[in-house]
Amino acid sequence: MLSQRIAHLHPYIPGEQPCDREYIKLNANENPYPPSEKVLQSIKNFIEKSSMKMSLYPDPESLELKRAIARMLNESGGVLNTCEKLPFKITEDMIFCGNGSDEVLSFIFYAFFDSDKPLLLPEYTYSFYPVYGEYYGIPLKKIPLKPDWTVDTQAIISAFKNPFSGFICANPNAPTGIALSLAELESILQQARGRAVVIDEAYADFSHTTALPLLEKYENLIIVRTFSKALSFAGMRLGYCIARPEAAAALTKVKNSFNHFPVDALTQHAGAAVCADWKTYAENTALIVRTRNSFSEELRSTGWTVLPSSTNFIMVKKGGLTEKPALSGKTVYEKLKTHGFLVRYFDGPATGDFVRITIGTAAQMKMLADTIKKL
Ligand SMILES: Cc1ncc(COP(=O)(O)O)c(C=O)c1O
């Protein structure tokens, strides 16, 4: 009964969502703060006053939402909490929206990466990329990270000498949390010989860097964003990418060959309300960054290695960076779970020494720090 294809699928494994007890959930890089009051009010108004819109199909192109996203990016300078303005104006025809950035990424894999040459990516990056590679039959070439867990720009550029289909990387990277600078991203784009370079900026709002200014110069750049992290919207499923209009149009062609209406009417409406209230989310984001920095310092002062994070999570290990850890990642994960904290542990020879901890509220992180000291 099953197709031959399905036997070869290895699906993505998300952070656990257990129902057996209440946990402090720090395992999926969700935002600890709820959507803003203005957004909640806007959702209530939509349900009360525009209920008819729910019985009709939504706008397949999410036009109002795209306009709201473009406005947010132009007003904010591309990422929350940056002081710089973008050197050009983002327009709605440069934006493509989907049901979470995972779906946008899936369309990108289909539209830009071929099966006859490898897609280049860092050895450790968002673990959904290899799943899509397998799903679409795109071979992968993984480039090892440097010993300090940073992405090896020079090794990537050297790999461009052989035929390749494109390049994808999260920046800041996941699960390390470490970001490449704008200059490093540009050096990759300069050498990519016109192949698609996809920069997944799911966590860029927690840093001060975005590749957006490079879009003016490089037509092969595609930047992926999500509403799930800094914008407290993971439950509504909304992601988008910013690219040259021709690239955005190619993604619309893929969407219309798969699911005409990936973003429902309520999500389109609420997403636009989130964009209009971006300054509230900028405050929450700044608070999470302060909590991250103080929690990281506290762990470092008690003998933990904390990779330098530009995100809302940290990758940590008990002991020095190159030492055998005093507690394995699995042990830390299991012990914290018995104390009611869920963190993420990635099995594997290099990652197995670490756990990844999402930054919650200051109160949650204080409780976690007290518990970790007792381990
Ligand atoms: C790097 C990265 N990209 C994309 C996503 C997917 O986000 P979503 O599908 O919720 O927009 C995640 C989720 O954790 C992520 O870590």
PDBQT file of the ligand as one rigid body, heavy atoms in Angstrom, charges set to zero:
ROOT
HETATM    1  C1  LIG A 401      16.882  27.866  12.573  1.00  0.00    +0.000 C 
HETATM    2  C2  LIG A 401      15.410  27.605  12.526  1.00  0.00    +0.000 A 
HETATM    3  N1  LIG A 401      14.755  27.825  11.395  1.00  0.00    +0.000 NA
HETATM    4  C3  LIG A 401      13.436  27.603  11.288  1.00  0.00    +0.000 A 
HETATM    5  C4  LIG A 401      12.709  27.134  12.357  1.00  0.00    +0.000 A 
HETATM    6  C5  LIG A 401      11.246  26.836  12.163  1.00  0.00    +0.000 C 
HETATM    7  O1  LIG A 401      10.424  27.817  12.696  1.00  0.00    +0.000 OA
HETATM    8  P1  LIG A 401       8.872  27.892  12.365  1.00  0.00    +0.000 P 
HETATM    9  O2  LIG A 401       8.513  26.772  11.445  1.00  0.00    +0.000 OA
HETATM   10  O3  LIG A 401       8.193  27.796  13.682  1.00  0.00    +0.000 OA
HETATM   11  O4  LIG A 401       8.677  29.229  11.716  1.00  0.00    +0.000 OA
HETATM   12  C6  LIG A 401      13.341  26.881  13.570  1.00  0.00    +0.000 A 
HETATM   13  C7  LIG A 401      12.569  26.366  14.715  1.00  0.00    +0.000 C 
HETATM   14  O5  LIG A 401      13.014  26.114  15.782  1.00  0.00    +0.000 OA
HETATM   15  C8  LIG A 401      14.737  27.122  13.658  1.00  0.00    +0.000 A 
HETATM   16  O6  LIG A 401      15.403  26.879  14.782  1.00  0.00    +0.000 OA
ENDROOT
TORSDOF 0
